[in-house]
Amino acid sequence: MTPRRSRPAPAPRSGAPADAGVTVAELVVAMMILVVVMLGVAATTQGVERTDRESTRRVDDTAEAQYALQLLSRAVARAVVPTSLGGSARTAVLVSEPDALVLYANLDNPGNAVGPSRVEYALDDGVLTQTTRRPVEGDAATYCADDEDTPECEGRVTRLVLARNLRNGADEPLFAYRDAAGDPTDEPGRVRAVEVALVVQHDPSSGRDPARFAGLLVPFSLS
């Protein structure tokens, strides 16, 4: 039997390369498409991250504002004239300014064992702080200074940061005050209620409106 002979491979057509590859133009187009896709993915990722950061900041702002209002409400609601508890001051409120409030409050004082505390609120460079000064033991009329390092002052002064990134100004003050008739007043001795309004904004250059938390009206009665 005569063995079969394999057919020779057909010759390439005239003018066509034997192994056609990717041309430079095709490679450039593919790279341009890949760059466009990568830019789109990057922009989407940045947008998601920015939205996530803003949402986180809103949650933090809300938590700080609620915390600040809670402590403010507690102190203002327990405002007291120190002379009624063995102190010397004859008014419950010492300072009543748009960005500062100082008052006496009957805090952590069961049975009047300690005396009224002096509570100070101050807004400085967007940061709201609360400083509480408990009177010296055995002397309800004496309070320690921040830098007073003596045994009788140990643990008598505490300072807390209540909120950050506040943007309160002259048109939106942090504190406003009312007298017994409900009329506005700036005289400490006439204050019978305090309005608190927090305006929070992390980045003023973002163009977004600041977060505003409802004003708090805390009436109190003095003994």
NORPE-V469311 format. One record per residue. RES is the residue in one letter. SS is DSSP state (H for helix, E for strand, C for the rest). PHI is phi in radians with two decimals (NA if undefined). BURIAL is I if it has 9 or more other C-alpha atoms within 8 Angstrom, else O. Layout:
res->{RES & RES}
ss->{SS & SS}
phi->{PHI & PHI}
burial->{BURIAL & BURIAL}
This chain:
res->{M & T & P & R & R & S & R & P & A & P & A & P & R & S & G & A & P & A & D & A & G & V & T & V & A & E & L & V & V & A & M & M & I & L & V & V & V & M & L & G & V & A & A & T & T & Q & G & V & E & R & T & D & R & E & S & T & R & R & V & D & D & T & A & E & A & Q & Y & A & L & Q & L & L & S & R & A & V & A & R & A & V & V & P & T & S & L & G & G & S & A & R & T & A & V & L & V & S & E & P & D & A & L & V & L & Y & A & N & L & D & N & P & G & N & A & V & G & P & S & R & V & E & Y & A & L & D & D & G & V & L & T & Q & T & T & R & R & P & V & E & G & D & A & A & T & Y & C & A & D & D & E & D & T & P & E & C & E & G & R & V & T & R & L & V & L & A & R & N & L & R & N & G & A & D & E & P & L & F & A & Y & R & D & A & A & G & D & P & T & D & E & P & G & R & V & R & A & V & E & V & A & L & V & V & Q & H & D & P & S & S & G & R & D & P & A & R & F & A & G & L & L & V & P & F & S & L & S}
ss->{C & C & C & C & C & C & C & C & C & C & C & C & C & C & C & C & C & C & C & C & C & C & C & H & H & H & H & H & H & H & H & H & H & H & H & H & H & H & H & H & H & H & H & H & H & H & H & H & H & H & H & H & H & H & H & H & H & H & H & H & H & H & H & H & H & H & H & H & H & H & H & H & H & H & H & H & H & C & E & C & C & H & H & H & H & C & C & C & C & C & C & C & E & E & E & E & E & C & C & E & E & E & E & E & E & C & C & C & C & H & H & H & C & C & C & C & E & E & E & E & E & E & E & E & C & C & E & E & E & E & E & E & E & C & C & C & C & C & C & C & C & C & C & C & C & C & C & C & C & C & H & H & H & C & C & C & E & E & E & E & E & E & E & C & C & E & C & C & C & C & C & C & C & C & E & E & E & E & C & C & C & C & C & E & C & C & C & H & H & H & C & C & E & E & E & E & E & E & E & E & C & C & C & H & H & H & C & C & C & C & E & E & E & E & E & E & E & E & E & C & C & C & C}
phi->{NA & -1.43 & -1.14 & -1.33 & -1.76 & -1.22 & -1.31 & -1.19 & -1.08 & -1.09 & -1.26 & -1.06 & -1.15 & -1.11 & 1.59 & -1.76 & -1.19 & -1.19 & -2.41 & -1.24 & -1.86 & -1.46 & -1.40 & -1.06 & -1.10 & -1.13 & -1.14 & -1.11 & -1.08 & -1.07 & -1.16 & -1.12 & -1.10 & -1.11 & -1.10 & -1.07 & -1.11 & -1.13 & -1.10 & -1.11 & -1.11 & -1.10 & -1.11 & -1.12 & -1.10 & -1.10 & -1.12 & -1.12 & -1.13 & -1.11 & -1.11 & -1.13 & -1.11 & -1.12 & -1.13 & -1.11 & -1.14 & -1.07 & -1.11 & -1.11 & -1.04 & -1.10 & -1.13 & -1.15 & -1.11 & -1.11 & -1.10 & -1.10 & -1.14 & -1.12 & -1.22 & -1.10 & -1.06 & -1.08 & -1.23 & -1.16 & -1.15 & -1.89 & -1.03 & -2.61 & -1.40 & -0.99 & -1.06 & -1.36 & -2.19 & 1.62 & -1.50 & -1.90 & -1.22 & -1.85 & -2.41 & -1.33 & -1.90 & -1.69 & -2.29 & -2.33 & -2.06 & -1.03 & -2.11 & -2.68 & -2.50 & -2.27 & -2.58 & -1.72 & -2.41 & -1.51 & -1.90 & 0.82 & -2.39 & -1.11 & 1.15 & 0.92 & -1.30 & -1.99 & 1.98 & -1.21 & -1.57 & -1.74 & -1.95 & -2.11 & -1.99 & -2.50 & -1.87 & -2.35 & 0.96 & 1.45 & -1.97 & -1.72 & -2.10 & -2.16 & -2.00 & -1.96 & -2.02 & -1.53 & -1.13 & -1.07 & -1.01 & 1.49 & -2.50 & -1.24 & -1.83 & -2.01 & -2.18 & -1.50 & -1.47 & -1.05 & -1.74 & -1.45 & -1.84 & -2.29 & -0.99 & -1.24 & -1.74 & -1.10 & 1.32 & -1.60 & -2.17 & -2.21 & -2.27 & -2.21 & -1.60 & -1.61 & -2.76 & -2.19 & 1.01 & -1.41 & -2.07 & -1.12 & -2.47 & -1.10 & -1.43 & -2.38 & -1.19 & -1.21 & -2.09 & -2.41 & -2.27 & -2.34 & -1.57 & -1.11 & -1.53 & 1.53 & -1.56 & -1.06 & -2.64 & -2.10 & -1.63 & -0.94 & -1.19 & -1.77 & -1.18 & -2.24 & -2.73 & -2.20 & -1.76 & -2.13 & -2.37 & -1.86 & -2.04 & -2.00 & -2.69 & -1.22 & -2.28 & -1.06 & -1.34 & -1.26 & 1.46 & -1.46 & -1.19 & -1.21 & -1.42 & -1.99 & -1.90 & -0.91 & -1.09 & -2.03 & -1.85 & -2.04 & -1.37 & -2.53 & -1.97 & -1.89 & -1.50}
burial->{O & O & O & O & O & O & O & O & O & O & O & O & O & O & O & O & O & O & O & O & O & O & O & O & O & O & I & O & O & O & O & O & O & O & O & O & O & O & O & O & O & O & O & O & O & O & O & O & O & O & O & O & O & O & O & O & I & I & O & O & I & O & O & I & I & O & I & I & I & O & O & O & I & O & I & I & I & I & I & I & I & I & I & O & I & I & I & O & I & O & I & I & I & I & I & I & I & I & I & I & I & I & I & I & I & I & O & O & I & O & O & O & O & I & I & I & I & I & I & I & I & I & I & O & O & I & I & I & I & I & I & I & I & I & I & I & O & O & O & I & I & O & I & I & O & O & O & O & O & O & O & O & I & O & O & I & I & O & O & O & I & I & I & I & I & I & O & I & O & O & O & O & I & I & I & I & I & I & I & I & O & O & O & O & I & I & O & I & O & I & I & I & I & I & I & I & I & I & I & I & I & O & O & O & O & O & O & O & O & O & I & O & O & O & O & I & O & I & I & I & O & O & O}
